[in-house]
Amino acid sequence: MYVTTVVLSQLFQALPLLAQWGAVFFLSAREENFLVSRRYSVSASLPFQRKVRLAGNNMETSRTVRSTYDLTTDELAQIRELMTVAFEGDFSESDWEHSLGGQHALIRYGSSVVAHASVVPRTLWVDQSVFNAGYVEAVAVLPEHQKQGLGTAVMRMLEPVLEVFDFCALSTGEHRFYERLGWERWRGPTFVRLDGEDVRTADEDDGIMIRRTKKTGRLSLASEIVCEPRTGDDW
């Protein structure tokens, strides 16, 4: 009887602690379900928005995915300035134009845009078959916020958008970064279609990467790949 009394006494003393643990577990599970359920429903303009408070930082950060046409003038100006700073001035007006007309992933610290990536629709041909491709542009993080996983974060935010395309492509010299995110290096020759003729773009051969989507059928990385022409860099 004495043992039973002691056990019950200890159990009642532990109840407040158990309740705290249960509350933490419940809130953690609830937050995870919230993030999964809210994670970017794809539409003409993605309504996704998440706000969190950084550990050890009183500044609030928000993550959103929205179309070019839903961005404010101030947001566009901030993104343009971000590109100038992150690429150290090597981001032309044609590069800027290439990043518009699709969906944008933005991460803000307070009111400032600190990370960005966009995907725009492009027509690409592989072995003469035409594809509705998503082309990723303007992936950048402000220098003072680099090495914090924000580049990976904006790319992850775009993933549901990428799935609406036949496959996705981009041009980069940062192969290892994108390979970690499931992208593959294109091994075949690259071309641009000018007035019905496919013209070699040999300088781009080493920079093209692709990401398969749920719509991607058989796609050989050794095939010829052709893009439509545009102002500035075709790829």
C-alpha positions as CSV (number, residue, x, y, z in Angstrom):
1,M,0.0,0.0,0.0
2,Y,2.9,2.3,0.9
3,V,4.6,1.7,-2.5
4,T,1.3,2.4,-4.3
5,T,0.9,5.6,-2.4
6,V,4.4,6.7,-3.3
7,V,4.0,5.9,-7.0
8,L,0.7,7.8,-7.2
9,S,2.3,10.8,-5.4
10,Q,5.2,10.9,-7.8
11,L,2.8,10.5,-10.8
12,F,0.7,13.5,-9.6
13,Q,3.9,15.5,-9.2
14,A,4.9,14.7,-12.8
15,L,1.5,15.6,-14.3
16,P,2.4,19.3,-14.9
17,L,5.6,18.4,-16.7
18,L,3.8,15.8,-18.8
19,A,1.2,18.3,-19.7
20,Q,3.9,20.7,-20.9
21,W,5.6,18.0,-23.0
22,G,2.2,17.1,-24.5
23,A,1.5,20.8,-25.4
24,V,4.9,21.2,-27.1
25,F,4.3,18.0,-29.1
26,F,0.8,19.1,-30.0
27,L,1.9,22.5,-31.2
28,S,4.9,21.1,-33.1
29,A,2.6,18.6,-34.9
30,R,0.0,21.3,-35.6
31,E,2.6,23.7,-37.1
32,E,4.0,20.9,-39.3
33,N,0.5,20.1,-40.6
34,F,-0.1,23.8,-41.2
35,L,3.0,24.1,-43.3
36,V,2.3,21.0,-45.3
37,S,-1.4,22.0,-45.9
38,R,-0.5,25.6,-46.8
39,R,2.5,24.8,-48.9
40,Y,1.8,26.7,-52.1
41,S,-1.4,25.9,-53.8
42,V,-0.6,26.6,-57.5
43,S,-2.8,29.2,-59.3
44,A,-2.4,32.2,-61.4
45,S,-1.1,34.0,-58.3
46,L,0.0,31.8,-55.5
47,P,-1.5,32.9,-52.2
48,F,1.2,31.3,-50.1
49,Q,2.5,33.4,-47.3
50,R,4.3,32.3,-44.2
51,K,5.7,34.5,-41.4
52,V,8.1,33.2,-38.7
53,R,10.3,34.8,-36.2
54,L,14.0,34.0,-36.5
55,A,15.8,32.3,-33.6
56,G,17.8,34.9,-31.8
57,N,16.5,37.7,-34.0
58,N,13.5,40.0,-33.3
59,M,13.1,40.6,-37.0
60,E,10.1,38.9,-38.6
61,T,10.6,37.1,-41.9
62,S,7.9,36.3,-44.5
63,R,8.0,33.9,-47.4
64,T,5.7,34.4,-50.4
65,V,5.2,33.1,-53.9
66,R,3.3,35.5,-56.2
67,S,3.1,36.4,-59.9
68,T,4.9,39.3,-61.5
69,Y,1.6,41.0,-62.0
70,D,0.8,40.9,-58.3
71,L,4.1,42.4,-57.1
72,T,4.0,46.0,-56.0
73,T,6.3,48.7,-57.6
74,D,8.3,48.7,-54.4
75,E,8.8,45.0,-54.4
76,L,9.9,45.0,-58.1
77,A,12.4,47.8,-57.3
78,Q,13.7,45.9,-54.3
79,I,14.1,42.7,-56.4
80,R,15.9,44.7,-59.1
81,E,18.3,46.2,-56.6
82,L,18.9,42.7,-55.0
83,M,20.0,41.4,-58.4
84,T,22.4,44.4,-58.9
85,V,24.0,43.8,-55.5
86,A,24.1,40.0,-55.5
87,F,25.5,39.8,-59.1
88,E,27.9,42.7,-58.4
89,G,26.5,44.8,-61.3
90,D,26.6,41.9,-63.8
91,F,22.9,41.7,-64.2
92,S,21.7,43.5,-67.4
93,E,18.3,45.0,-68.2
94,S,17.7,42.0,-70.5
95,D,18.5,39.6,-67.6
96,W,15.9,41.5,-65.6
97,E,13.3,41.3,-68.4
98,H,13.9,37.5,-68.6
99,S,13.0,37.1,-64.9
100,L,9.6,38.7,-65.3
101,G,6.3,37.2,-66.5
102,G,6.0,34.2,-64.2
103,Q,6.0,33.3,-60.5
104,H,8.4,34.8,-57.9
105,A,9.5,33.3,-54.6
106,L,10.4,36.1,-52.1
107,I,11.9,36.0,-48.6
108,R,11.8,39.2,-46.6
109,Y,13.5,40.2,-43.4
110,G,11.2,42.9,-42.0
111,S,10.2,45.0,-45.1
112,S,13.3,44.1,-47.1
113,V,13.5,41.5,-49.8
114,V,16.7,39.5,-49.1
115,A,16.2,36.4,-51.4
116,H,14.5,35.8,-54.7
117,A,14.0,33.3,-57.5
118,S,11.5,33.2,-60.4
119,V,10.3,30.8,-63.0
120,V,8.9,31.9,-66.4
121,P,7.3,29.8,-69.2
122,R,9.5,29.1,-72.2
123,T,9.2,26.9,-75.3
124,L,12.0,24.4,-75.6
125,W,12.6,21.6,-78.1
126,V,14.3,18.3,-77.4
127,D,15.0,16.1,-80.4
128,Q,12.5,18.2,-82.4
129,S,9.7,17.6,-79.9
130,V,8.2,20.8,-78.4
131,F,7.8,21.3,-74.6
132,N,6.2,23.8,-72.4
133,A,9.1,24.4,-70.0
134,G,9.6,26.4,-66.9
135,Y,12.8,28.4,-66.9
136,V,14.3,29.5,-63.6
137,E,15.8,33.0,-63.5
138,A,17.2,35.5,-61.0
139,V,18.1,33.3,-58.1
140,A,19.9,35.5,-55.6
141,V,20.4,36.3,-51.9
142,L,21.8,39.6,-50.5
143,P,25.5,39.0,-49.6
144,E,25.0,39.7,-45.9
145,H,22.3,37.0,-45.8
146,Q,24.1,34.3,-47.7
147,K,25.2,31.0,-46.2
148,Q,21.9,30.8,-44.3
149,G,20.0,28.4,-46.6
150,L,17.9,31.1,-48.2
151,G,18.9,30.2,-51.8
152,T,17.8,26.7,-51.1
153,A,14.6,28.0,-49.5
154,V,13.5,30.1,-52.5
155,M,14.1,27.2,-54.8
156,R,12.1,24.9,-52.6
157,M,9.3,27.4,-52.5
158,L,9.1,27.3,-56.3
159,E,8.9,23.5,-56.5
160,P,5.1,23.2,-56.7
161,V,5.1,25.8,-59.6
162,L,7.7,23.8,-61.4
163,E,5.5,20.8,-61.4
164,V,3.0,22.4,-63.8
165,F,5.6,22.3,-66.6
166,D,6.7,19.4,-68.9
167,F,10.2,19.9,-67.4
168,C,12.2,22.8,-66.2
169,A,15.6,24.2,-67.1
170,L,18.1,26.9,-66.2
171,S,21.6,28.1,-67.0
172,T,24.2,28.2,-64.3
173,G,27.8,27.7,-63.2
174,E,26.7,26.5,-59.8
175,H,26.1,22.9,-60.7
176,R,26.6,21.4,-57.2
177,F,24.0,23.7,-55.6
178,Y,21.3,22.7,-58.0
179,E,22.3,19.0,-58.1
180,R,21.5,18.9,-54.4
181,L,18.0,20.1,-55.3
182,G,17.4,17.4,-57.8
183,W,18.6,19.1,-61.0
184,E,20.6,17.3,-63.7
185,R,23.3,18.6,-66.0
186,W,22.3,18.5,-69.7
187,R,25.0,16.6,-71.7
188,G,23.7,17.1,-75.2
189,P,24.4,20.1,-77.6
190,T,22.5,23.3,-77.2
191,F,20.9,25.4,-79.9
192,V,18.8,28.5,-80.5
193,R,16.1,28.5,-83.2
194,L,16.5,31.6,-85.4
195,D,14.2,32.0,-88.4
196,G,13.5,28.3,-88.4
197,E,17.1,27.3,-88.3
198,D,18.8,25.8,-85.2
199,V,22.0,27.6,-84.5
200,R,24.6,26.2,-82.1
201,T,25.2,27.8,-78.8
202,A,28.3,25.8,-77.8
203,D,29.3,28.3,-75.1
204,E,26.1,27.3,-73.2
205,D,26.7,23.5,-73.4
206,D,28.2,23.2,-69.9
207,G,25.7,25.4,-68.2
208,I,22.3,24.0,-68.9
209,M,20.5,21.9,-66.2
210,I,17.1,20.4,-66.1
211,R,14.6,19.3,-63.5
212,R,12.1,16.6,-64.3
213,T,8.5,17.0,-63.2
214,K,5.5,14.6,-62.8
215,K,4.7,15.5,-66.4
216,T,8.2,14.6,-67.8
217,G,8.2,11.5,-70.0
218,R,11.3,9.9,-71.4
219,L,14.0,12.6,-71.7
220,S,17.6,11.8,-72.7
221,L,20.1,14.2,-71.3
222,A,22.4,13.5,-74.3
223,S,19.8,14.8,-76.8
224,E,19.9,18.1,-78.7
225,I,18.0,20.9,-76.8
226,V,16.8,24.1,-78.5
227,C,15.5,27.3,-77.1
228,E,13.6,30.2,-78.6
229,P,15.5,33.4,-79.2
230,R,15.3,36.4,-76.8
231,T,17.1,39.7,-76.2
232,G,20.4,39.2,-74.5
233,D,21.5,35.7,-73.6
234,D,19.3,33.1,-75.3
235,W,19.9,30.7,-72.5
